[in-house]
Amino acid sequence: MLRSILPVLLVVLLFTPACDTGASGEQRDLLQQARTLMSSGQYEQAMVFYGEALSLAPEYDPLLQLEYAEAAVLSAQADRNRASRQKAMTALNVLTETPGTVEPREIGELWRRLGWEMARDADSLQAYNAFGAAVAVCPELAGVYEEEWLLRGAFAAWHLSQVSTIPDSLAGTPQEDSILAFHAETHLVELDRIPLVRTDLRAPRLAASARLMQYAPSRWSDELEVLTELDRLGSIEPGWRHRRMELLLRSARADLEQGQTAMARERLMEVWGSSFTGVRVDAALILGEMAQGSGDARTALLWYTRACQVSPGLTSQAAITAAARRDSLRYFVTPLGVE
């Protein structure tokens, strides 16, 4: 009985492993060829063999997917074309969604490398997303980011609506302003993480911060500091000069509310020395009010007269107010002269 069963068992044991060995053997051959091509720098060809090996796997293998993703990133870096980058991004998306036992740092570094490859090809939006994906999968990378934060911040500063993904239904509504303010604040925090020792990044970081702060009204005092530093560095844009004068006026009013008249006067004198008519009139009016409030009617009349001379057509409410106060003081004061 035993002798009759042994031949049958032998046939079954020989047949079944032969089938499994054939399938796994084919996959091993493909992997061997893929790794050989990788070692010789033929990354695009290696991707083909990795793809076939993945298709033969009985179930999803995260470690094999990691090898495939690395080959895809290397291929993108070597070939420098959009198709290779898209393949790498697809492979990394799969690995990010199902990382398995793969270390997050490995995935994050691949995203980071792919992001820089996209940045080199001026594909700023995809680079922005790649750097964001790297930090999302591996928060530790936030501690080593420097230029990456600048790239994300600079892109967001110019395309905040795009990166905020605001639906058309919210366009032009207070909800849109709230979403923009939230994302602006997020990128301002990222820019603040750039080390101060990176003086080579200081001017572009300040420029990106200044543009983002326009969407964050609560940061107006910080915006004034940023624009003042840009002005000191000689990197301020003409439009931002006027914005800085407006913020100086606002800061002067805040100083007056807190009783800091000396600081307010210093800011107002800087505004008066600018070349922007509207803010000069406002500054002269406030200086006149300060003098009148302290009982110096002559100096008050002088500043009211200056405000009217800057805006002879009385084209602003400040100019009209200054003219009315000038006329009322003329009955009591002989002016010292007008500069």
C-alpha positions in Angstrom: 0.0 0.0 0.0 2.7 2.4 1.0 4.8 1.5 -2.0 1.9 2.3 -4.3 1.3 5.8 -2.8 4.9 6.9 -2.8 5.1 7.3 -6.6 2.0 9.4 -6.6 3.2 11.7 -3.8 6.6 12.0 -5.6 4.8 13.1 -8.8 2.7 15.7 -6.9 5.7 17.1 -5.0 7.8 17.4 -8.1 5.0 19.0 -10.2 3.7 21.6 -7.8 7.1 23.2 -6.9 8.0 23.1 -10.6 5.1 25.4 -11.4 5.9 27.8 -8.5 9.6 27.8 -9.2 8.8 28.8 -12.8 6.8 31.8 -11.8 9.1 33.1 -9.1 12.1 32.2 -11.2 10.8 34.5 -14.0 10.3 37.3 -11.5 13.8 36.8 -10.1 15.3 36.9 -13.6 13.5 40.2 -14.3 14.6 41.7 -11.0 18.2 40.6 -11.7 18.1 42.2 -15.1 16.5 45.4 -13.7 19.2 45.7 -11.0 22.0 45.0 -13.5 20.6 47.8 -15.7 20.3 50.1 -12.6 24.0 49.5 -11.7 25.0 50.4 -15.3 23.0 53.6 -15.3 20.3 52.4 -17.8 17.4 53.6 -15.6 14.7 53.8 -18.2 15.3 50.2 -19.4 15.4 49.1 -15.7 12.0 50.6 -15.2 10.6 48.3 -17.9 11.9 45.1 -16.1 10.8 46.4 -12.7 7.3 47.0 -14.1 7.1 43.5 -15.4 8.4 42.1 -12.1 5.7 44.0 -10.3 3.0 42.6 -12.5 4.1 39.1 -11.7 4.1 39.6 -8.0 1.3 37.7 -6.3 0.5 40.7 -4.1 1.6 44.3 -3.6 5.3 44.4 -2.5 6.2 47.9 -1.1 9.9 47.2 -1.2 9.7 46.3 -4.8 7.6 49.4 -5.4 10.4 51.4 -3.7 13.0 50.0 -6.1 10.7 50.8 -9.0 10.1 54.4 -7.7 13.8 55.0 -7.2 14.5 53.8 -10.8 11.8 56.1 -12.0 13.3 59.1 -10.2 16.8 58.3 -11.5 15.4 58.0 -15.0 13.7 61.4 -14.6 17.0 63.0 -13.5 18.9 61.4 -16.3 16.4 61.9 -19.2 15.2 65.4 -18.1 11.8 65.1 -19.8 8.2 65.5 -18.6 7.2 61.9 -19.5 9.9 60.5 -17.2 8.9 62.9 -14.4 5.2 61.9 -14.7 6.1 58.2 -14.4 8.2 58.9 -11.3 5.4 60.9 -9.8 2.9 58.1 -10.4 5.2 55.5 -8.9 5.8 57.7 -5.8 2.0 58.3 -5.4 1.4 54.6 -5.2 4.3 54.2 -2.7 3.0 57.1 -0.6 -0.5 55.8 -0.5 0.6 52.2 0.5 4.1 52.5 2.1 4.0 49.2 3.9 7.3 48.7 5.7 9.2 51.3 3.7 10.7 54.0 5.9 8.9 57.4 5.4 12.3 59.1 5.1 13.2 57.1 2.0 9.9 58.1 0.3 10.3 61.7 1.4 13.8 61.9 0.0 12.6 60.5 -3.3 9.9 63.2 -3.5 12.5 65.8 -2.7 14.8 64.7 -5.4 11.9 64.6 -7.9 10.9 68.1 -6.8 14.3 69.5 -7.6 14.2 67.9 -11.0 10.9 69.5 -11.7 12.3 72.9 -10.4 15.2 72.6 -12.8 12.8 72.3 -15.7 10.9 75.4 -14.4 7.8 73.2 -13.6 7.2 75.2 -10.4 3.7 73.9 -9.6 4.8 70.2 -9.7 7.9 71.1 -7.7 5.7 72.9 -5.2 3.5 69.8 -4.8 6.5 67.4 -4.7 8.2 69.3 -1.8 4.9 69.4 0.0 4.4 65.7 -0.5 7.9 65.0 0.9 7.1 66.9 4.1 3.7 65.3 4.4 5.1 61.8 4.3 8.2 62.6 6.4 7.7 65.6 8.7 11.4 65.3 9.7 12.4 66.9 6.4 11.0 70.2 7.5 14.1 70.6 9.6 16.5 70.3 6.6 14.4 72.3 4.1 15.8 75.7 3.1 15.6 76.5 -0.6 12.6 74.2 -0.7 10.7 76.6 1.6 11.7 79.5 -0.5 10.5 77.9 -3.7 7.2 77.0 -2.2 6.8 80.4 -0.6 7.7 82.3 -3.8 5.4 80.2 -5.9 2.5 80.7 -3.5 3.2 84.4 -3.3 2.5 84.8 -7.0 -0.1 82.0 -7.4 -1.9 81.9 -4.0 -5.4 81.3 -5.5 -4.0 78.4 -7.5 -2.3 76.6 -4.6 -5.3 77.4 -2.3 -7.6 75.5 -4.8 -10.5 77.8 -4.2 -13.7 76.6 -6.0 -15.4 79.0 -8.4 -18.4 79.2 -6.2 -16.4 81.1 -3.6 -14.7 83.5 -5.9 -15.1 87.1 -4.7 -16.7 86.2 -1.4 -15.5 86.7 2.2 -14.9 82.9 2.3 -12.3 83.3 -0.4 -10.5 86.0 1.5 -10.5 83.7 4.6 -9.0 80.8 2.6 -6.4 83.0 1.0 -5.4 84.4 4.4 -5.1 80.9 5.9 -2.8 79.6 3.1 -0.8 82.9 3.1 -0.2 82.4 6.9 0.8 78.8 6.2 3.5 79.8 3.7 4.7 82.7 5.9 5.3 80.1 8.7 7.3 78.0 6.2 9.4 81.0 5.1 10.1 81.9 8.7 11.8 78.4 9.0 14.6 79.5 6.6 17.7 80.0 8.8 18.9 83.5 9.3 22.4 82.4 8.4 21.3 81.9 4.8 21.9 85.6 4.0 21.9 84.7 0.3 18.2 83.8 0.5 17.3 86.9 2.6 16.1 89.2 -0.2 14.0 86.7 -2.1 12.5 85.4 1.2 11.5 88.9 2.2 10.0 89.6 -1.2 7.9 86.5 -1.0 6.9 87.3 2.6 5.9 90.9 1.6 3.6 89.6 -1.2 2.0 87.0 1.0 1.4 89.5 3.8 -0.9 91.4 1.6 -3.4 88.5 2.1 -2.9 88.5 5.9 -4.2 91.9 7.2 -3.4 91.0 10.8 0.3 91.0 9.9 0.5 94.6 8.8 3.1 95.5 11.4 5.3 92.6 10.3 4.7 93.7 6.7 6.1 97.1 7.6 9.2 95.6 9.0 9.7 93.4 5.9 9.3 96.3 3.5 11.6 98.5 5.6 14.3 95.7 5.4 13.7 95.4 1.6 14.1 99.1 1.3 17.4 99.0 3.3 18.7 96.2 1.0 17.7 98.2 -2.1 15.4 95.4 -3.2 12.0 97.1 -2.8 9.6 97.4 -5.7 8.2 100.8 -6.6 4.7 99.7 -5.7 5.8 98.5 -2.4 7.3 101.9 -1.5 3.9 103.4 -1.6 2.5 100.5 0.5 5.3 101.1 3.0 4.3 104.8 3.3 0.7 103.7 4.0 1.8 101.3 6.7 4.0 104.0 8.2 0.9 106.2 8.5 -1.0 103.4 10.1 1.8 102.8 12.5 2.0 106.5 13.4 -1.7 106.6 14.2 -1.2 103.5 16.4 1.7 105.2 18.2 -0.4 108.3 18.8 -3.1 106.1 20.4 -0.5 104.7 22.7 0.9 108.1 23.6 4.2 107.6 21.7 4.3 111.0 20.1 8.1 111.0 19.3 7.9 107.7 17.4 4.8 108.9 15.6 6.5 112.1 14.6 9.5 110.3 13.2 7.3 108.0 11.1 5.2 111.0 9.8 8.3 112.9 8.9 9.5 110.0 6.8 6.2 109.9 5.0 6.3 113.6 4.4 9.8 113.2 2.9 8.4 110.7 0.3 7.3 111.5 -3.2 3.7 110.2 -2.9 1.2 113.0 -2.8 -1.7 111.3 -1.0 0.2 110.1 2.0 2.1 113.3 2.3 -1.1 115.2 2.7 -2.2 112.7 5.4 1.1 113.1 7.2 0.9 116.9 7.1 -2.6 116.9 8.4 -1.7 114.6 11.3 1.4 116.7 12.1 -0.8 119.8 12.1 -3.3 118.1 14.5 -0.5 117.1 16.8 0.8 120.7 16.9 -2.7 122.1 17.4 -3.4 119.6 20.2 -0.2 120.7 22.0 -1.2 124.3 21.7 1.3 125.3 19.0 -1.1 127.1 16.6 1.6 128.6 14.4 3.2 125.2 13.7 -0.3 123.7 13.1 -1.1 126.4 10.6 2.2 125.7 8.9 1.4 122.0 8.4 -2.2 122.6 7.3 -0.9 125.1 4.7 1.7 122.5 3.5 -1.0 119.9 3.1 -3.0 122.3 0.9 0.0 123.2 -1.2 0.8 119.5 -1.8 -2.7 119.0 -3.0 -3.8 122.3 -4.5 -7.0 120.9 -6.0 -8.1 119.5 -2.6 -8.6 116.1 -4.2 -8.8 114.2 -1.0 -10.7 114.3 2.2 -7.5 115.0 4.1 -6.7 118.0 1.9 -10.3 119.4 2.4 -10.0 119.0 6.2 -6.6 120.6 6.2 -7.9 123.6 4.2 -10.8 124.1 6.6 -8.5 124.1 9.6 -6.0 126.4 7.9 -8.8 128.9 7.2 -10.0 128.8 10.8 -6.5 129.3 12.2 -5.7 132.2 9.9 -7.9 134.5 11.9 -5.8 134.0 15.0 -2.3 133.3 13.7 0.1 135.1 11.4 2.0 132.4 9.6 5.7 132.1 9.9 6.1 131.3 6.3 5.7 128.2 4.2 8.5 126.0 3.1 
